[in-house]
């Protein structure tokens, strides 16, 4: 499955408001709020949550056997907060994705740098 940076951003935006837990986390289910994301299948969302955990964007102990229940979601990690802070602005994200599309794709680190460059060019805080 191909990584979708728009979905990564949407997941971060949706889980950021959840309370952070440093012991046992909250239970979430893909396909139910806040992880009911129009235009994406439960499999795509679950896959992205798995790789976002591997990439230190979010903290969870994984999925139950059903493949959609996250019994121990603990919130965003430092990298998740940092990335989201730089891509939260819709105009910055639109500009970033426009540049990425122009060149046929890019990884998260390139997207992050493009978003930071946009924010700096507009005099917005990083």
MODELLER restraints for C-alpha pairs under 7 A, 6 or more apart:
rsr = mdl.restraints
at = mdl.atoms
rsr.add(forms.Gaussian(group=physical.xy_distance, feature=features.Distance(at['CA:8:A'], at['CA:48:A']), mean=6.71, stdev=0.5))
rsr.add(forms.Gaussian(group=physical.xy_distance, feature=features.Distance(at['CA:12:A'], at['CA:84:A']), mean=6.73, stdev=0.5))
rsr.add(forms.Gaussian(group=physical.xy_distance, feature=features.Distance(at['CA:14:A'], at['CA:34:A']), mean=5.80, stdev=0.5))
rsr.add(forms.Gaussian(group=physical.xy_distance, feature=features.Distance(at['CA:15:A'], at['CA:34:A']), mean=6.82, stdev=0.5))
rsr.add(forms.Gaussian(group=physical.xy_distance, feature=features.Distance(at['CA:15:A'], at['CA:75:A']), mean=6.88, stdev=0.5))
rsr.add(forms.Gaussian(group=physical.xy_distance, feature=features.Distance(at['CA:16:A'], at['CA:75:A']), mean=6.82, stdev=0.5))
rsr.add(forms.Gaussian(group=physical.xy_distance, feature=features.Distance(at['CA:16:A'], at['CA:76:A']), mean=6.41, stdev=0.5))
rsr.add(forms.Gaussian(group=physical.xy_distance, feature=features.Distance(at['CA:18:A'], at['CA:75:A']), mean=6.85, stdev=0.5))
rsr.add(forms.Gaussian(group=physical.xy_distance, feature=features.Distance(at['CA:20:A'], at['CA:74:A']), mean=5.50, stdev=0.5))
rsr.add(forms.Gaussian(group=physical.xy_distance, feature=features.Distance(at['CA:20:A'], at['CA:75:A']), mean=5.03, stdev=0.5))
rsr.add(forms.Gaussian(group=physical.xy_distance, feature=features.Distance(at['CA:21:A'], at['CA:74:A']), mean=4.85, stdev=0.5))
rsr.add(forms.Gaussian(group=physical.xy_distance, feature=features.Distance(at['CA:21:A'], at['CA:75:A']), mean=6.87, stdev=0.5))
rsr.add(forms.Gaussian(group=physical.xy_distance, feature=features.Distance(at['CA:22:A'], at['CA:74:A']), mean=6.64, stdev=0.5))
rsr.add(forms.Gaussian(group=physical.xy_distance, feature=features.Distance(at['CA:24:A'], at['CA:72:A']), mean=6.08, stdev=0.5))
rsr.add(forms.Gaussian(group=physical.xy_distance, feature=features.Distance(at['CA:25:A'], at['CA:72:A']), mean=4.30, stdev=0.5))
rsr.add(forms.Gaussian(group=physical.xy_distance, feature=features.Distance(at['CA:25:A'], at['CA:73:A']), mean=4.79, stdev=0.5))
rsr.add(forms.Gaussian(group=physical.xy_distance, feature=features.Distance(at['CA:25:A'], at['CA:74:A']), mean=4.58, stdev=0.5))
rsr.add(forms.Gaussian(group=physical.xy_distance, feature=features.Distance(at['CA:26:A'], at['CA:71:A']), mean=6.46, stdev=0.5))
rsr.add(forms.Gaussian(group=physical.xy_distance, feature=features.Distance(at['CA:26:A'], at['CA:72:A']), mean=5.36, stdev=0.5))
rsr.add(forms.Gaussian(group=physical.xy_distance, feature=features.Distance(at['CA:26:A'], at['CA:73:A']), mean=5.17, stdev=0.5))
rsr.add(forms.Gaussian(group=physical.xy_distance, feature=features.Distance(at['CA:26:A'], at['CA:74:A']), mean=6.56, stdev=0.5))
rsr.add(forms.Gaussian(group=physical.xy_distance, feature=features.Distance(at['CA:27:A'], at['CA:70:A']), mean=5.53, stdev=0.5))
rsr.add(forms.Gaussian(group=physical.xy_distance, feature=features.Distance(at['CA:27:A'], at['CA:71:A']), mean=4.21, stdev=0.5))
rsr.add(forms.Gaussian(group=physical.xy_distance, feature=features.Distance(at['CA:27:A'], at['CA:72:A']), mean=5.56, stdev=0.5))
rsr.add(forms.Gaussian(group=physical.xy_distance, feature=features.Distance(at['CA:27:A'], at['CA:73:A']), mean=6.10, stdev=0.5))
rsr.add(forms.Gaussian(group=physical.xy_distance, feature=features.Distance(at['CA:28:A'], at['CA:69:A']), mean=5.87, stdev=0.5))
rsr.add(forms.Gaussian(group=physical.xy_distance, feature=features.Distance(at['CA:28:A'], at['CA:70:A']), mean=5.07, stdev=0.5))
rsr.add(forms.Gaussian(group=physical.xy_distance, feature=features.Distance(at['CA:28:A'], at['CA:71:A']), mean=6.38, stdev=0.5))
rsr.add(forms.Gaussian(group=physical.xy_distance, feature=features.Distance(at['CA:28:A'], at['CA:73:A']), mean=6.87, stdev=0.5))
rsr.add(forms.Gaussian(group=physical.xy_distance, feature=features.Distance(at['CA:29:A'], at['CA:35:A']), mean=6.82, stdev=0.5))
rsr.add(forms.Gaussian(group=physical.xy_distance, feature=features.Distance(at['CA:29:A'], at['CA:68:A']), mean=5.48, stdev=0.5))
rsr.add(forms.Gaussian(group=physical.xy_distance, feature=features.Distance(at['CA:29:A'], at['CA:69:A']), mean=4.39, stdev=0.5))
rsr.add(forms.Gaussian(group=physical.xy_distance, feature=features.Distance(at['CA:29:A'], at['CA:70:A']), mean=5.98, stdev=0.5))
rsr.add(forms.Gaussian(group=physical.xy_distance, feature=features.Distance(at['CA:30:A'], at['CA:36:A']), mean=6.39, stdev=0.5))
rsr.add(forms.Gaussian(group=physical.xy_distance, feature=features.Distance(at['CA:30:A'], at['CA:42:A']), mean=5.92, stdev=0.5))
rsr.add(forms.Gaussian(group=physical.xy_distance, feature=features.Distance(at['CA:30:A'], at['CA:45:A']), mean=6.91, stdev=0.5))
rsr.add(forms.Gaussian(group=physical.xy_distance, feature=features.Distance(at['CA:30:A'], at['CA:46:A']), mean=6.60, stdev=0.5))
rsr.add(forms.Gaussian(group=physical.xy_distance, feature=features.Distance(at['CA:30:A'], at['CA:68:A']), mean=4.97, stdev=0.5))
rsr.add(forms.Gaussian(group=physical.xy_distance, feature=features.Distance(at['CA:30:A'], at['CA:69:A']), mean=6.42, stdev=0.5))
rsr.add(forms.Gaussian(group=physical.xy_distance, feature=features.Distance(at['CA:31:A'], at['CA:42:A']), mean=5.84, stdev=0.5))
rsr.add(forms.Gaussian(group=physical.xy_distance, feature=features.Distance(at['CA:46:A'], at['CA:68:A']), mean=6.47, stdev=0.5))
rsr.add(forms.Gaussian(group=physical.xy_distance, feature=features.Distance(at['CA:52:A'], at['CA:58:A']), mean=5.98, stdev=0.5))
rsr.add(forms.Gaussian(group=physical.xy_distance, feature=features.Distance(at['CA:53:A'], at['CA:59:A']), mean=5.73, stdev=0.5))
rsr.add(forms.Gaussian(group=physical.xy_distance, feature=features.Distance(at['CA:53:A'], at['CA:60:A']), mean=6.58, stdev=0.5))
rsr.add(forms.Gaussian(group=physical.xy_distance, feature=features.Distance(at['CA:56:A'], at['CA:77:A']), mean=6.15, stdev=0.5))
rsr.add(forms.Gaussian(group=physical.xy_distance, feature=features.Distance(at['CA:56:A'], at['CA:79:A']), mean=6.21, stdev=0.5))
rsr.add(forms.Gaussian(group=physical.xy_distance, feature=features.Distance(at['CA:56:A'], at['CA:80:A']), mean=6.99, stdev=0.5))
rsr.add(forms.Gaussian(group=physical.xy_distance, feature=features.Distance(at['CA:57:A'], at['CA:76:A']), mean=5.98, stdev=0.5))
rsr.add(forms.Gaussian(group=physical.xy_distance, feature=features.Distance(at['CA:57:A'], at['CA:77:A']), mean=5.26, stdev=0.5))
rsr.add(forms.Gaussian(group=physical.xy_distance, feature=features.Distance(at['CA:57:A'], at['CA:79:A']), mean=5.19, stdev=0.5))
rsr.add(forms.Gaussian(group=physical.xy_distance, feature=features.Distance(at['CA:57:A'], at['CA:80:A']), mean=3.86, stdev=0.5))
rsr.add(forms.Gaussian(group=physical.xy_distance, feature=features.Distance(at['CA:58:A'], at['CA:75:A']), mean=5.78, stdev=0.5))
rsr.add(forms.Gaussian(group=physical.xy_distance, feature=features.Distance(at['CA:58:A'], at['CA:76:A']), mean=4.24, stdev=0.5))
rsr.add(forms.Gaussian(group=physical.xy_distance, feature=features.Distance(at['CA:58:A'], at['CA:77:A']), mean=4.99, stdev=0.5))
rsr.add(forms.Gaussian(group=physical.xy_distance, feature=features.Distance(at['CA:58:A'], at['CA:80:A']), mean=6.10, stdev=0.5))
rsr.add(forms.Gaussian(group=physical.xy_distance, feature=features.Distance(at['CA:59:A'], at['CA:73:A']), mean=6.23, stdev=0.5))
rsr.add(forms.Gaussian(group=physical.xy_distance, feature=features.Distance(at['CA:59:A'], at['CA:74:A']), mean=5.26, stdev=0.5))
rsr.add(forms.Gaussian(group=physical.xy_distance, feature=features.Distance(at['CA:59:A'], at['CA:75:A']), mean=5.55, stdev=0.5))
rsr.add(forms.Gaussian(group=physical.xy_distance, feature=features.Distance(at['CA:59:A'], at['CA:76:A']), mean=6.01, stdev=0.5))
rsr.add(forms.Gaussian(group=physical.xy_distance, feature=features.Distance(at['CA:59:A'], at['CA:77:A']), mean=6.08, stdev=0.5))
rsr.add(forms.Gaussian(group=physical.xy_distance, feature=features.Distance(at['CA:60:A'], at['CA:72:A']), mean=5.58, stdev=0.5))
rsr.add(forms.Gaussian(group=physical.xy_distance, feature=features.Distance(at['CA:60:A'], at['CA:73:A']), mean=4.36, stdev=0.5))
rsr.add(forms.Gaussian(group=physical.xy_distance, feature=features.Distance(at['CA:60:A'], at['CA:74:A']), mean=5.63, stdev=0.5))
rsr.add(forms.Gaussian(group=physical.xy_distance, feature=features.Distance(at['CA:61:A'], at['CA:72:A']), mean=5.55, stdev=0.5))
rsr.add(forms.Gaussian(group=physical.xy_distance, feature=features.Distance(at['CA:61:A'], at['CA:73:A']), mean=6.76, stdev=0.5))
rsr.add(forms.Gaussian(group=physical.xy_distance, feature=features.Distance(at['CA:62:A'], at['CA:70:A']), mean=5.98, stdev=0.5))
rsr.add(forms.Gaussian(group=physical.xy_distance, feature=features.Distance(at['CA:63:A'], at['CA:69:A']), mean=5.49, stdev=0.5))
rsr.add(forms.Gaussian(group=physical.xy_distance, feature=features.Distance(at['CA:63:A'], at['CA:70:A']), mean=4.63, stdev=0.5))
rsr.add(forms.Gaussian(group=physical.xy_distance, feature=features.Distance(at['CA:63:A'], at['CA:71:A']), mean=6.76, stdev=0.5))
rsr.add(forms.Gaussian(group=physical.xy_distance, feature=features.Distance(at['CA:64:A'], at['CA:70:A']), mean=6.31, stdev=0.5))
rsr.add(forms.Gaussian(group=physical.xy_distance, feature=features.Distance(at['CA:64:A'], at['CA:71:A']), mean=6.90, stdev=0.5))
rsr.add(forms.Gaussian(group=physical.xy_distance, feature=features.Distance(at['CA:83:A'], at['CA:112:A']), mean=6.56, stdev=0.5))
rsr.add(forms.Gaussian(group=physical.xy_distance, feature=features.Distance(at['CA:86:A'], at['CA:112:A']), mean=6.94, stdev=0.5))
rsr.add(forms.Gaussian(group=physical.xy_distance, feature=features.Distance(at['CA:86:A'], at['CA:115:A']), mean=6.05, stdev=0.5))
rsr.add(forms.Gaussian(group=physical.xy_distance, feature=features.Distance(at['CA:86:A'], at['CA:116:A']), mean=5.97, stdev=0.5))
rsr.add(forms.Gaussian(group=physical.xy_distance, feature=features.Distance(at['CA:86:A'], at['CA:126:A']), mean=6.22, stdev=0.5))
rsr.add(forms.Gaussian(group=physical.xy_distance, feature=features.Distance(at['CA:87:A'], at['CA:93:A']), mean=5.47, stdev=0.5))
rsr.add(forms.Gaussian(group=physical.xy_distance, feature=features.Distance(at['CA:87:A'], at['CA:115:A']), mean=5.98, stdev=0.5))
rsr.add(forms.Gaussian(group=physical.xy_distance, feature=features.Distance(at['CA:92:A'], at['CA:115:A']), mean=5.60, stdev=0.5))
rsr.add(forms.Gaussian(group=physical.xy_distance, feature=features.Distance(at['CA:92:A'], at['CA:118:A']), mean=5.90, stdev=0.5))
rsr.add(forms.Gaussian(group=physical.xy_distance, feature=features.Distance(at['CA:92:A'], at['CA:119:A']), mean=6.60, stdev=0.5))
rsr.add(forms.Gaussian(group=physical.xy_distance, feature=features.Distance(at['CA:93:A'], at['CA:115:A']), mean=6.46, stdev=0.5))
rsr.add(forms.Gaussian(group=physical.xy_distance, feature=features.Distance(at['CA:96:A'], at['CA:111:A']), mean=6.19, stdev=0.5))
rsr.add(forms.Gaussian(group=physical.xy_distance, feature=features.Distance(at['CA:96:A'], at['CA:114:A']), mean=5.58, stdev=0.5))
rsr.add(forms.Gaussian(group=physical.xy_distance, feature=features.Distance(at['CA:96:A'], at['CA:115:A']), mean=5.52, stdev=0.5))
rsr.add(forms.Gaussian(group=physical.xy_distance, feature=features.Distance(at['CA:100:A'], at['CA:106:A']), mean=5.86, stdev=0.5))
rsr.add(forms.Gaussian(group=physical.xy_distance, feature=features.Distance(at['CA:116:A'], at['CA:126:A']), mean=6.76, stdev=0.5))
rsr.add(forms.Gaussian(group=physical.xy_distance, feature=features.Distance(at['CA:119:A'], at['CA:125:A']), mean=6.81, stdev=0.5))
rsr.add(forms.Gaussian(group=physical.xy_distance, feature=features.Distance(at['CA:119:A'], at['CA:126:A']), mean=6.65, stdev=0.5))
